[in-house]
Amino acid sequence: MSGRLKDRIAIVAGAGAMGTGMSNGRAAALVYAREGAKVLAVDRDSAAAAETQRLIRAEGGTCEAFVGDLTDSSAAREMVEFSLSSLGRTIDILHNNIGILKAGGPVDLAEEDWDKILTVNLKSFFLAVKFVVPVMERQKRGVITNIGSIAGLRYSGLPFLAYATAKGAIPTFTRSIALQYGASGIRSNCIHPGIIDTPMLRMTADAGYAKAFGNVDAATLQAKREATIPLGRFGTPFDVANAAAFLASDDANYITGIELVVDGGFIARAG
Ligand SMILES: NC(=O)c1ccc[n+]([C@@H]2O[C@H](COP(=O)([O-])OP(=O)(O)OC[C@H]3O[C@@H](n4cnc5c(N)ncnc54)[C@H](O)[C@@H]3O)[C@@H](O)[C@H]2O)c1
């Protein structure tokens, strides 16, 4: 790694993983730390945040963990206060990675699932930005990276109505911040991951893709899905994290308000 983020302070919201293994949030936290940033790993799951912290420290990086539910404004405020007191008086990077999903269309998705998915997937971004932006304004610099999804751009092949609707809002959220705060030195971009090999992906396989591909076993399902991707493979969480590290670095100093698709060419194809 090139140390592009040396001594920057990065908050990664949703830095744990819903299962064991490498998630997008955990990989982002690791790559920011490998690039020299001091990382605050934030998650509502204390064991998941602690595991990310352990991995970063094992590589010699700097990481503190903060446990909180970011749909709660007092937790979001405390997260910022904890970052300032434990890592240093700036916040250079906010990486909004929190996202949950459940399959379902308008008829079968329960009302409470709709509310929960929109709250977790959007309000957590709003509250993190709400308390981080005043710090970035004071220091007249900062980078906000919001994780969307190709599911917010194209129909995924199965109904994930609430998830896709929430993800569809991320570009507008991102652009609004970019335009309002560009003059304050704050850049705001979003990344749309494609099909990324994470615990979340394995959950969506259970949520209906196996059935949609003819009740195939896991290996056949993976091969069939990978055949739909021009680059011929699922993405890794590090494919997404490397894009985020670029956007957070000075190499991307003139980039704001954009949507960066990291999907192996998946949505570029006609059908
Ligand atoms: N895996 C894919 O194929 C894929 C594709 C497109 C987009 N994405 C997006 O990537 C992001 C997540 O990827 P991941 O692999 O890190 O998922 P993940 O579920 O493994 O990790 C997300 C973390 O967020 C935490 N979290 C959830 N709700 C929270 C809350 N209210 N407060 C604090 N923490 C909370 C979870 O505990 C979890 O550790 C999501 O935004 C998702 O929509 C994933």
The ligand as an SDF file (V2000), in Angstrom:
LIG
                    3D

 44 48  0  0  0  0  0  0  0  0999 V2000
  -22.4420   -7.9900   -0.7580 N   0  0  0  0  0  0  0  0  0  0  0  0
  -22.9310   -7.5330   -1.8650 C   0  0  0  0  0  0  0  0  0  0  0  0
  -23.0120   -8.2490   -2.8380 O   0  0  0  0  0  0  0  0  0  0  0  0
  -23.3810   -6.0830   -1.9310 C   0  0  0  0  0  0  0  0  0  0  0  0
  -23.7670   -5.6010   -3.1810 C   0  0  0  0  0  0  0  0  0  0  0  0
  -24.1610   -4.2890   -3.2880 C   0  0  0  0  0  0  0  0  0  0  0  0
  -24.1560   -3.4690   -2.1810 C   0  0  0  0  0  0  0  0  0  0  0  0
  -23.7820   -3.9510   -0.9790 N   0  0  0  0  0  0  0  0  0  0  0  0
  -23.8080   -3.0230    0.1600 C   0  0  0  0  0  0  0  0  0  0  0  0
  -22.6210   -3.1270    0.9110 O   0  0  0  0  0  0  0  0  0  0  0  0
  -22.9400   -2.7680    2.2610 C   0  0  0  0  0  0  0  0  0  0  0  0
  -22.6940   -3.8470    3.2770 C   0  0  0  0  0  0  0  0  0  0  0  0
  -21.8460   -4.7860    2.8850 O   0  0  0  0  0  0  0  0  0  0  0  0
  -21.1670   -5.6930    3.9790 P   0  0  0  0  0  0  0  0  0  0  0  0
  -20.6140   -6.8330    3.2120 O   0  0  0  0  0  0  0  0  0  0  0  0
  -20.2470   -4.9010    4.8120 O   0  0  0  0  0  0  0  0  0  0  0  0
  -22.4430   -6.1730    4.8700 O   0  0  0  0  0  0  0  0  0  0  0  0
  -22.5650   -6.7330    6.3410 P   0  0  0  0  0  0  0  0  0  0  0  0
  -24.0030   -6.8870    6.6270 O   0  0  0  0  0  0  0  0  0  0  0  0
  -21.6990   -7.9370    6.5230 O   0  0  0  0  0  0  0  0  0  0  0  0
  -21.9750   -5.5600    7.2600 O   0  0  0  0  0  0  0  0  0  0  0  0
  -22.7380   -4.4490    7.5830 C   0  0  0  0  0  0  0  0  0  0  0  0
  -22.5810   -4.1950    9.0540 C   0  0  0  0  0  0  0  0  0  0  0  0
  -23.4990   -3.1440    9.4050 O   0  0  0  0  0  0  0  0  0  0  0  0
  -23.9360   -3.3850   10.7170 C   0  0  0  0  0  0  0  0  0  0  0  0
  -25.1850   -2.6760   10.9680 N   0  0  0  0  0  0  0  0  0  0  0  0
  -26.4100   -2.9620   10.4580 C   0  0  0  0  0  0  0  0  0  0  0  0
  -27.3090   -2.0930   10.9310 N   0  0  0  0  0  0  0  0  0  0  0  0
  -26.6410   -1.2310   11.7420 C   0  0  0  0  0  0  0  0  0  0  0  0
  -27.0340   -0.1220   12.5270 C   0  0  0  0  0  0  0  0  0  0  0  0
  -28.3090    0.3000   12.5590 N   0  0  0  0  0  0  0  0  0  0  0  0
  -26.0940    0.5410   13.2560 N   0  0  0  0  0  0  0  0  0  0  0  0
  -24.7970    0.1290   13.2330 C   0  0  0  0  0  0  0  0  0  0  0  0
  -24.3890   -0.9450   12.5140 N   0  0  0  0  0  0  0  0  0  0  0  0
  -25.2880   -1.6040   11.7690 C   0  0  0  0  0  0  0  0  0  0  0  0
  -24.0940   -4.8970   10.8050 C   0  0  0  0  0  0  0  0  0  0  0  0
  -24.0480   -5.3360   12.1430 O   0  0  0  0  0  0  0  0  0  0  0  0
  -22.9390   -5.3950    9.9560 C   0  0  0  0  0  0  0  0  0  0  0  0
  -21.8170   -5.7570   10.7300 O   0  0  0  0  0  0  0  0  0  0  0  0
  -24.4100   -2.5020    2.3390 C   0  0  0  0  0  0  0  0  0  0  0  0
  -24.6630   -1.1260    2.2360 O   0  0  0  0  0  0  0  0  0  0  0  0
  -24.8980   -3.2860    1.1510 C   0  0  0  0  0  0  0  0  0  0  0  0
  -26.1450   -2.8660    0.7350 O   0  0  0  0  0  0  0  0  0  0  0  0
  -23.4080   -5.2550   -0.8270 C   0  0  0  0  0  0  0  0  0  0  0  0
  1  2  1  0
  2  3  2  0
  2  4  1  0
  4  5  1  0
  4 44  2  0
  5  6  2  0
  6  7  1  0
  7  8  2  0
  8  9  1  0
  8 44  1  0
  9 10  1  0
  9 42  1  0
 10 11  1  0
 11 12  1  0
 11 40  1  0
 12 13  1  0
 13 14  1  0
 14 15  2  0
 14 16  1  0
 14 17  1  0
 17 18  1  0
 18 19  2  0
 18 20  1  0
 18 21  1  0
 21 22  1  0
 22 23  1  0
 23 24  1  0
 23 38  1  0
 24 25  1  0
 25 26  1  0
 25 36  1  0
 26 27  1  0
 26 35  1  0
 27 28  2  0
 28 29  1  0
 29 30  1  0
 29 35  2  0
 30 31  1  0
 30 32  2  0
 32 33  1  0
 33 34  2  0
 34 35  1  0
 36 37  1  0
 36 38  1  0
 38 39  1  0
 40 41  1  0
 40 42  1  0
 42 43  1  0
M  CHG  2   8   1  16  -1
M  END
$$$$
